Amino acid sequence: MKAGEHRKLHIDEPAGIFNIELTNRCPMRCVMCPRTNNMKREQGFMEFELFKKVIDELMDANKEQKLDQPVWFHHFGESLLHPEFDSFIRYAVNKGVVAGLSVNPLMLTESVSRGLLQSKPSVLYISLDGHDDESFQKIRGVSHAYQRSRNNLHHFLLLKERLKSDCRVVLSMIDFDLNRQSIEETRSYWESVPGVDQFLMKRFSTWDGSAGNINRLEGNPKRSRLVMSNRVECNFPWERMTVLWDGEVVPCCNDYDKKLSLGNLNQQTLTEIWNGDEMKRLRKEFISNQVENPLCRRCEKLRLPRQYWDW
């Protein structure tokens, strides 16, 4: 569906989920992540019964719709910290979900790596910024961790080969000033490592545009030359939603601090939230081109043509 076409307040298409937050806890202190200095909401772990409810309702709602896009099992936290992460992923995969996950290789111990691969996600984004301990600490905020992360990743890839896992591994590095030297020094190496299926130079995100400390890190003049549309281009309210660890549902993955809650799955169903009052109010803002809500009004993607949404 293109922006502006067939946009209605109430839609008959089944609810979709972009990502589910297993936890918003994280050992990292990344300079480009709003979780570090801007997120104020309570931290915790999703309960399995809530997760099961979400997955069951998603698959029931999408019985006649092929779920060929991944559901991502992370948001603003390190999902591998969840003590039952592998059980969560395995349950979703067994229900037919295409599972994806973004992880930090610092977490990939032998036991965690084995549990992760045996849960059979379809795709893993493994984030390894920097090229030594010093550059890693400047970006990810953890000291003496680059070499450990690098070694963990190599052991993980060897285990992937031994287990004959067909999980697709994408090694990602974020493209911004603090990381450009590291990308230049390590890109060709990672592209040649067996088990890495793709190297991704990930474009920098300012999330919802409200965190000035993150906006200042962007350092990419190309964006100022992009021509914005005179209408709202974002289609997320007609496509998918984000589920937080406590059952709150928010419009998209840019909502790091629960700025715009659409409902809570502890009290409501996925279908009720999908066409509930809060979602209809959001759709109405988008249709009218009068976006005032605290989450979307400063978002860089709101009026940006969709072909630029690869960052």
N, C-alpha and C positions, 0 to 999 in steps of 0.2 A: 504494500500500500504506500503510495507516494504521499508526501505531506499535503494536506488539504483535500485529499480524495477520500470520500466515504467516511469522514469523521463524524461520529455521532456520540451523544452522551452515553447512551446505553448500547452496548454491542452484543451480538449473539456469539461471536467467536469465543472459544474457551480461554480461560485465564492462562497466562504463561508466566514462568518464573525465569529470571535471568540468573540470579544467584541467591544462595542461602548461606547465611553466616553461622558457622558452627561455633565460633567464639570471636570476641573482639579483643582478646588478650594477645599480646605479642612481645617477644623478647627484644625486638628491634626498636631503635629510636631514629627512624629514617627522616632526613631533613625534608623530603618531598612529600611526606605522608601527613595528612591533617590529624591522624590519630595521635601523633607525637605531642603536639602542642595545642591542638584545637578541639579535639573530641572531649566532651564533658560527660557523656552518658555513662550509665553504670556498665561495668564489665562483668561478663559471665560466660557460661557454657550452655549451649542448647541441650535440652533434655531429649532423650531418644523418642519418647512417646509423641512429643511435639513434631519432631522431624518425620516420624512415621506418618502422622496425620497429614503433614504438608505433601509428602511424596504421594501418598495414597490419593489425596484429593486432586493433585496435579494430574496423575495418570488416569484417574476416573474421568476428569473433565476433558482429557485429550484422547479419549478412546479412538476416535476416528481421525485424529490428526497425528501424522508422523512426527515424532520428536527427534528431528535430525540435528538440532542445535544443542550444544552442551548446556547443562545446568551447572553453574560454577559453584563449588562448595567452599567459597571463601568470600569475605567482604573486607572489613577493617580489623583483621586479626590474623594470626598464624594458625590455620586449622589443624596443623599437626600437633599443636599443644592439647587439643581435645583428647581426653583419655580413651574415647571410643571412636575416633575419627574413621578407623578402618571399618568398623561395624556400620557406621552411617553410610559410607560410600558403597559398601557391599550391598546393603539393603536397597539403595537407590538403583544400582546397576541391575540387581536381580529383578527389579520391577520394570526394567526397560529404559531407564534414564541413561542418556549419554552424559557421563560424568567428567567434569573438568576441574582442575585445581591449580592454584598458584601457590608455590611454597618457597621457603628459604632453605638453601642447602645446608645451612648450619644445623638444621633440625634433623637431617637425614642420617641418623645413627643406623647401625645394622638392623636393629629390631624395628625401628620406625620405617625404614626403607622396605623391609620385607613385608610388613603389614600393609604399607601403601600399595606396593605392586600386586600383592595378592588380593586386594580389594578391587582391582581391575578398572581403574579410571581409564577413559579413552585418551585423555590428553593432560599433560602436566606442563605448566609454565614454571620453570625454575629460574629464579631471579638471583643473579650474581653480579653486582655492581662493584666497580673498582678493579685494581690490578695488583694490589698489595695490601698489607694490613692498614697502612696509613690512609690510603684512598678509600678503602672500605669503611673505615671508621668515620671519615668525613661525611660519607653518604648515608651509611646504615646505622651509625651511632653506636657500634659495638667494637671494643678494642680486641686486638689479637685474634681476629675471626676470619680473615680472608683465606689464609692457608688451610685452616680447619674446614671452611666451607668448600674450598676447592677439592680437598682430599675426600670429603664426604660425597661430593658429587661424582668423583671418579669411582669410588666404591659402589655408589648407587647404580651407575651405568654398567659396571661389571655384573652386579647382581641382576639387573634387568636382562642382561644377555644370558646369564645362567638359568634364570627362570623362564626364558623364552617369552618374555612379556611383549605384547604388541602395542603397549602404551606409547603414544607419540610424545616425545620430549622436545620442548621448545626452550632454548636457553635465551633468556631475555636480559637486556641491559637498557636502562633508561637514558634517552638522548637529551642531556642537558649539560651545561657548562662543566659541572663538577665531574662529569663522567666521560667527557669526550676523549681525553688522553687514554683512559682505560679502554674505551671501545677501539681506538686505533691500535693499541698494543695487543689486545687479546682477541679481537674478532676472528681473524684468520685461524687462530689456534682452535677456538671453540667450534668453528664451522667444520673442522677436520676431525674432531674427536668422535670415535665410534659410539653410537648410542644417542648422540644429539641429532635429532631429525631436522631441526631448523634453528638458525640464529636469528633473533628478532631484536632490532634496534627500536625499542618501544618509545613512541612519542610521549613527551612530557605532558602530564595532565594537571590542570589547575582545579580539578574537581568541580565544585559548584561555583568557583570564582570568588568566594567570600574570604578566603584566608590570604591576607596580604603577604605574610611571611613566605607562603608558597608561590604566590604570583610573581614575587621578585626573583625567584630562582629560575624562571622560565628561560630567559636569555635567548629567545628565538625570534628574530625580527620577521620571519616569514609570516607569522600569524597576523601581524598588523596589516599585511597586504591582502589578506583574504577578504573577499567581498561577501558581506552578510546579506542574507535575504531580508526582505521587508515583511516577511511573515514567519511565524513559528514553524520550524522545520522538524523539530523533534517529534517522533512518533511513539515514544516509549509508553505513554498512557494507553495506547491501543495495542501494545505488543506484549510487554512483560513487566514484572515487578521484582522487588528485592525483599527478602525475608530476613529479619534480624534475629539474633540468637534468642531473644525473649518473646518471639512471636509477632512483634510489631512488623507491619508491612509498609515499606516506603516506595516511592516511585521508581528509583533507579540506584545504580551503584555509586552515584556521586553523593548520596546522602549519608555522610559519615556520622552525623550527630542527631539523627532522628528529627530533622527539622520539619518534615511533612509526613506525619503518620496517616496512612490510609485505613488503618484498622489493626486488629490484633487477632491472630489465628487461634489464640487460646479461648476466645469467645465467639469468633465468627468463622465461617467457612471461606475458602479461597474464592468461591463464586460470589458470595455476598460482598466481599471486599472489592472484587473486580468490577462490579457495577454498583458499588455503594455510593453514598452521598459525597464522600471526600474525593473519590476517583472522578465522579461526574463533575464536581466543582473544578478539579484540575483540568479535565478535558475541556470544560467550558472556557477556561482561561486561554488554553491553547487555540481553540477554534476562533475566539474573538480577537486574538493577537494582543490581549491585555493581560500580561503575566505579572502578577504582583506577589505571588507566594514567596516565602523566604528561601526556599530551596532553588527554584528555577530562575528567578529574575536576573541573576548575574552569571548564569551558566554560559560558558563559551559555545556550547553546542546548540543552544536554544534556537538560534537563527542561522546556524552554519549549515550550508548544503551537505547532504549526507555523504557525498563522495570523500569528504575530509574527515570522516569519523573513524579513521584508523588509528587515532591516538587517544 
